[in-house]
Amino acid sequence: MGAVTNMRPDLFRMVISHVPFVDVLNTMLDASLPLTVGEYEEWGNPQIAEDYFYVKSYCPYSNLERKPYPAILAKTGLNDSQVMYWEPAKYVAKMRTLKIDSNLLLLKTNMGAGHGGASGRYDYLQEIALDYAFILTHLGIKE
C-alpha cells in the first residue's frame, strides 16, 4: 500500500497498512537483518546497481513527497521479526513532515504482538475494531 499510495494518493480515501514493509531499500541493504538475504530473489539485491535503482523506484519511504495523502492507519508490532517496528514508525514520521493535507495519519504499535498481530481471540477483535472504526470514520456516513 505504501508504494501505490505514493504513486496515486488520489485513488484512496483511506489506507490501512498492517505491518507495512515501507523501507524496502534500506532494509534490503542490511544483510544482517533476518530474512533479508533470502528475499533477494523476490525483491532484488540492492548490492547490484540495476536492482538498487529498481527497488529505489518504488520504495515507499524513499519516494515520499510533499503532497496530499489519504488518511492512513499504519499498524506494527514491537516484536515483529519480519518487518521491524521502526520501519512504519519512521515512514509515518517522515510523511508527517511532508504531507500538505489535514488527513489523519496514525501509527499504532502493539507492544505485545509480532508480525501476525494479537494472538488472543478478544485481543484480535480489539485490533480489528480499530480498523473498522477507522474505516467508518472516513467513509463519511451520516446517521
Phi and psi restraints in degrees (value plus and minus 20) as a CYANA .aco file:
   2 GLY   PHI     -81.8   -41.8
   2 GLY   PSI     -64.1   -24.1
   3 ALA   PHI     -86.6   -46.6
   3 ALA   PSI     -66.7   -26.7
   4 VAL   PHI     -91.4   -51.4
   4 VAL   PSI     -49.7    -9.7
   5 THR   PHI     -86.6   -46.6
   5 THR   PSI     -58.0   -18.0
   6 ASN   PHI     -86.9   -46.9
   6 ASN   PSI     -62.7   -22.7
   7 MET   PHI     -89.8   -49.8
   7 MET   PSI     -64.0   -24.0
   8 ARG   PHI    -160.0  -120.0
   8 ARG   PSI      48.1    88.1
   9 PRO   PHI     -81.6   -41.6
   9 PRO   PSI     -42.2    -2.2
  10 ASP   PHI     -89.4   -49.4
  10 ASP   PSI     -34.6     5.4
  11 LEU   PHI    -101.5   -61.5
  11 LEU   PSI     -30.7     9.3
  12 PHE   PHI    -144.6  -104.6
  12 PHE   PSI     117.4   157.4
  13 ARG   PHI    -104.6   -64.6
  13 ARG   PSI     -55.4   -15.4
  14 MET   PHI    -171.7  -131.7
  14 MET   PSI     137.6   177.6
  15 VAL   PHI    -157.0  -117.0
  15 VAL   PSI     113.3   153.3
  16 ILE   PHI    -136.9   -96.9
  16 ILE   PSI     100.1   140.1
  17 SER   PHI    -136.5   -96.5
  17 SER   PSI      94.0   134.0
  18 HIS   PHI    -110.0   -70.0
  18 HIS   PSI     107.0   147.0
  19 VAL   PHI      16.9    56.9
  19 VAL   PSI      41.0    81.0
  20 PRO   PHI     -91.7   -51.7
  20 PRO   PSI     111.2   151.2
  21 PHE   PHI    -106.2   -66.2
  21 PHE   PSI      67.0   107.0
  22 VAL   PHI    -129.4   -89.4
  22 VAL   PSI     -31.7     8.3
  23 ASP   PHI    -133.2   -93.2
  23 ASP   PSI      38.5    78.5
  24 VAL   PHI     -77.9   -37.9
  24 VAL   PSI     -66.0   -26.0
  25 LEU   PHI     -82.5   -42.5
  25 LEU   PSI     -73.9   -33.9
  26 ASN   PHI     -84.8   -44.8
  26 ASN   PSI     -58.6   -18.6
  27 THR   PHI     -84.6   -44.6
  27 THR   PSI     -66.1   -26.1
  28 MET   PHI     -89.9   -49.9
  28 MET   PSI     -38.5     1.5
  29 LEU   PHI     -98.8   -58.8
  29 LEU   PSI     -34.6     5.4
  30 ASP   PHI    -123.1   -83.1
  30 ASP   PSI      72.4   112.4
  31 ALA   PHI     -87.7   -47.7
  31 ALA   PSI     -31.2     8.8
  32 SER   PHI    -101.5   -61.5
  32 SER   PSI     -33.8     6.2
  33 LEU   PHI     -94.8   -54.8
  33 LEU   PSI     126.7   166.7
  34 PRO   PHI     -78.6   -38.6
  34 PRO   PSI     121.4   161.4
  35 LEU   PHI      55.7    95.7
  35 LEU   PSI     -32.8     7.2
  36 THR   PHI     -79.1   -39.1
  36 THR   PSI     -78.0   -38.0
  37 VAL   PHI     -80.2   -40.2
  37 VAL   PSI     -59.6   -19.6
  38 GLY   PHI     -85.9   -45.9
  38 GLY   PSI     -38.2     1.8
  39 GLU   PHI    -114.5   -74.5
  39 GLU   PSI     -21.9    18.1
  40 TYR   PHI     -75.9   -35.9
  40 TYR   PSI     -56.9   -16.9
  41 GLU   PHI     -82.2   -42.2
  41 GLU   PSI     -58.4   -18.4
  42 GLU   PHI    -102.1   -62.1
  42 GLU   PSI     -66.3   -26.3
  43 TRP   PHI    -115.9   -75.9
  43 TRP   PSI     -44.1    -4.1
  44 GLY   PHI      85.7   125.7
  44 GLY   PSI     135.8   175.8
  45 ASN   PHI    -123.6   -83.6
  45 ASN   PSI      86.5   126.5
  46 PRO   PHI     -88.6   -48.6
  46 PRO   PSI     -21.9    18.1
  47 GLN   PHI     -93.8   -53.8
  47 GLN   PSI     -35.6     4.4
  48 ILE   PHI    -117.6   -77.6
  48 ILE   PSI     106.4   146.4
  49 ALA   PHI     -73.0   -33.0
  49 ALA   PSI     -67.2   -27.2
  50 GLU   PHI     -80.4   -40.4
  50 GLU   PSI     -63.6   -23.6
  51 ASP   PHI     -86.2   -46.2
  51 ASP   PSI     -60.9   -20.9
  52 TYR   PHI     -75.2   -35.2
  52 TYR   PSI     -71.5   -31.5
  53 PHE   PHI     -90.0   -50.0
  53 PHE   PSI     -49.4    -9.4
  54 TYR   PHI     -88.2   -48.2
  54 TYR   PSI     -68.7   -28.7
  55 VAL   PHI     -80.9   -40.9
  55 VAL   PSI     -62.3   -22.3
  56 LYS   PHI     -81.5   -41.5
  56 LYS   PSI     -49.6    -9.6
  57 SER   PHI     -87.6   -47.6
  57 SER   PSI     -44.7    -4.7
  58 TYR   PHI    -141.1  -101.1
  58 TYR   PSI     -27.5    12.5
  59 CYS   PHI     -75.6   -35.6
  59 CYS   PSI      98.3   138.3
  60 PRO   PHI     -76.1   -36.1
  60 PRO   PSI     -65.7   -25.7
  61 TYR   PHI     -84.5   -44.5
  61 TYR   PSI     -63.7   -23.7
  62 SER   PHI     -89.1   -49.1
  62 SER   PSI     -41.6    -1.6
  63 ASN   PHI    -129.3   -89.3
  63 ASN   PSI      -5.0    35.0
  64 LEU   PHI     -85.1   -45.1
  64 LEU   PSI     121.3   161.3
  65 GLU   PHI    -155.1  -115.1
  65 GLU   PSI     146.5   186.5
  66 ARG   PHI     -98.1   -58.1
  66 ARG   PSI      79.2   119.2
  67 LYS   PHI    -188.6  -148.6
  67 LYS   PSI     152.0   192.0
  68 PRO   PHI     -96.8   -56.8
  68 PRO   PSI     125.5   165.5
  69 TYR   PHI    -147.0  -107.0
  69 TYR   PSI     137.3   177.3
  70 PRO   PHI     -90.3   -50.3
  70 PRO   PSI     151.4   191.4
  71 ALA   PHI     -82.3   -42.3
  71 ALA   PSI     116.9   156.9
  72 ILE   PHI    -153.9  -113.9
  72 ILE   PSI     114.7   154.7
  73 LEU   PHI    -138.6   -98.6
  73 LEU   PSI      91.4   131.4
  74 ALA   PHI    -125.1   -85.1
  74 ALA   PSI     109.1   149.1
  75 LYS   PHI    -142.1  -102.1
  75 LYS   PSI     115.4   155.4
  76 THR   PHI    -160.0  -120.0
  76 THR   PSI     148.2   188.2
  77 GLY   PHI    -142.5  -102.5
  77 GLY   PSI     114.1   154.1
  78 LEU   PHI     -79.2   -39.2
  78 LEU   PSI     -53.1   -13.1
  79 ASN   PHI    -120.1   -80.1
  79 ASN   PSI       1.3    41.3
  80 ASP   PHI     -92.1   -52.1
  80 ASP   PSI     104.0   144.0
  81 SER   PHI    -115.4   -75.4
  81 SER   PSI     -21.2    18.8
  82 GLN   PHI    -126.7   -86.7
  82 GLN   PSI     -65.8   -25.8
  83 VAL   PHI    -140.6  -100.6
  83 VAL   PSI      86.4   126.4
  84 MET   PHI     -82.6   -42.6
  84 MET   PSI     120.1   160.1
  85 TYR   PHI     -76.2   -36.2
  85 TYR   PSI     -46.7    -6.7
  86 TRP   PHI     -92.4   -52.4
  86 TRP   PSI     -39.3     0.7
  87 GLU   PHI     -82.6   -42.6
  87 GLU   PSI     -78.6   -38.6
  88 PRO   PHI     -84.1   -44.1
  88 PRO   PSI     -49.9    -9.9
  89 ALA   PHI     -84.7   -44.7
  89 ALA   PSI     -66.7   -26.7
  90 LYS   PHI     -95.5   -55.5
  90 LYS   PSI     -48.4    -8.4
  91 TYR   PHI     -82.2   -42.2
  91 TYR   PSI     -68.6   -28.6
  92 VAL   PHI     -84.4   -44.4
  92 VAL   PSI     -62.0   -22.0
  93 ALA   PHI     -81.6   -41.6
  93 ALA   PSI     -64.4   -24.4
  94 LYS   PHI     -86.7   -46.7
  94 LYS   PSI     -62.0   -22.0
  95 MET   PHI     -81.8   -41.8
  95 MET   PSI     -57.3   -17.3
  96 ARG   PHI     -80.8   -40.8
  96 ARG   PSI     -50.9   -10.9
  97 THR   PHI    -100.5   -60.5
  97 THR   PSI     -37.2     2.8
  98 LEU   PHI    -128.9   -88.9
  98 LEU   PSI     -51.4   -11.4
  99 LYS   PHI     -87.2   -47.2
  99 LYS   PSI     124.0   164.0
 100 ILE   PHI    -135.5   -95.5
 100 ILE   PSI      12.4    52.4
 101 ASP   PHI    -149.7  -109.7
 101 ASP   PSI     157.6   197.6
 102 SER   PHI    -128.7   -88.7
 102 SER   PSI      -4.0    36.0
 103 ASN   PHI     -86.3   -46.3
 103 ASN   PSI     125.1   165.1
 104 LEU   PHI     -83.2   -43.2
 104 LEU   PSI     117.1   157.1
 105 LEU   PHI    -154.7  -114.7
 105 LEU   PSI      85.8   125.8
 106 LEU   PHI    -136.7   -96.7
 106 LEU   PSI     125.2   165.2
 107 LEU   PHI    -142.1  -102.1
 107 LEU   PSI     103.9   143.9
 108 LYS   PHI    -136.8   -96.8
 108 LYS   PSI      96.3   136.3
 109 THR   PHI    -126.8   -86.8
 109 THR   PSI      97.4   137.4
 110 ASN   PHI    -102.9   -62.9
 110 ASN   PSI      92.2   132.2
 111 MET   PHI     -93.1   -53.1
 111 MET   PSI     -29.3    10.7
 112 GLY   PHI    -141.9  -101.9
 112 GLY   PSI      -4.9    35.1
 113 ALA   PHI    -141.5  -101.5
 113 ALA   PSI     145.1   185.1
 114 GLY   PHI    -133.8   -93.8
 114 GLY   PSI    -166.3  -126.3
 115 HIS   PHI     -84.2   -44.2
 115 HIS   PSI     -52.4   -12.4
 116 GLY   PHI    -109.3   -69.3
 116 GLY   PSI     -16.5    23.5
 117 GLY   PHI      60.0   100.0
 117 GLY   PSI    -183.5  -143.5
 118 ALA   PHI     -84.7   -44.7
 118 ALA   PSI     124.3   164.3
 119 SER   PHI    -122.6   -82.6
 119 SER   PSI     -42.2    -2.2
 120 GLY   PHI     -95.4   -55.4
 120 GLY   PSI     130.5   170.5
 121 ARG   PHI     -76.8   -36.8
 121 ARG   PSI     -68.7   -28.7
 122 TYR   PHI     -96.2   -56.2
 122 TYR   PSI     -51.6   -11.6
 123 ASP   PHI     -83.7   -43.7
 123 ASP   PSI     -61.6   -21.6
 124 TYR   PHI     -81.2   -41.2
 124 TYR   PSI     -61.9   -21.9
 125 LEU   PHI     -83.4   -43.4
 125 LEU   PSI     -57.0   -17.0
 126 GLN   PHI     -84.8   -44.8
 126 GLN   PSI     -60.8   -20.8
 127 GLU   PHI     -83.3   -43.3
 127 GLU   PSI     -65.4   -25.4
 128 ILE   PHI     -90.2   -50.2
 128 ILE   PSI     -49.9    -9.9
 129 ALA   PHI     -82.9   -42.9
 129 ALA   PSI     -56.7   -16.7
 130 LEU   PHI     -83.1   -43.1
 130 LEU   PSI     -61.7   -21.7
 131 ASP   PHI     -80.7   -40.7
 131 ASP   PSI     -67.6   -27.6
 132 TYR   PHI     -83.2   -43.2
 132 TYR   PSI     -61.1   -21.1
 133 ALA   PHI     -82.5   -42.5
 133 ALA   PSI     -61.2   -21.2
 134 PHE   PHI     -83.2   -43.2
 134 PHE   PSI     -65.6   -25.6
 135 ILE   PHI     -81.4   -41.4
 135 ILE   PSI     -71.1   -31.1
 136 LEU   PHI     -83.3   -43.3
 136 LEU   PSI     -56.1   -16.1
 137 THR   PHI     -81.9   -41.9
 137 THR   PSI     -56.8   -16.8
 138 HIS   PHI    -116.1   -76.1
 138 HIS   PSI     -22.0    18.0
 139 LEU   PHI     -98.1   -58.1
 139 LEU   PSI     -39.4     0.6
 140 GLY   PHI      54.3    94.3
 140 GLY   PSI       4.8    44.8
 141 ILE   PHI     -98.2   -58.2
 141 ILE   PSI     109.3   149.3
 142 LYS   PHI    -120.2   -80.2
 142 LYS   PSI     130.3   170.3
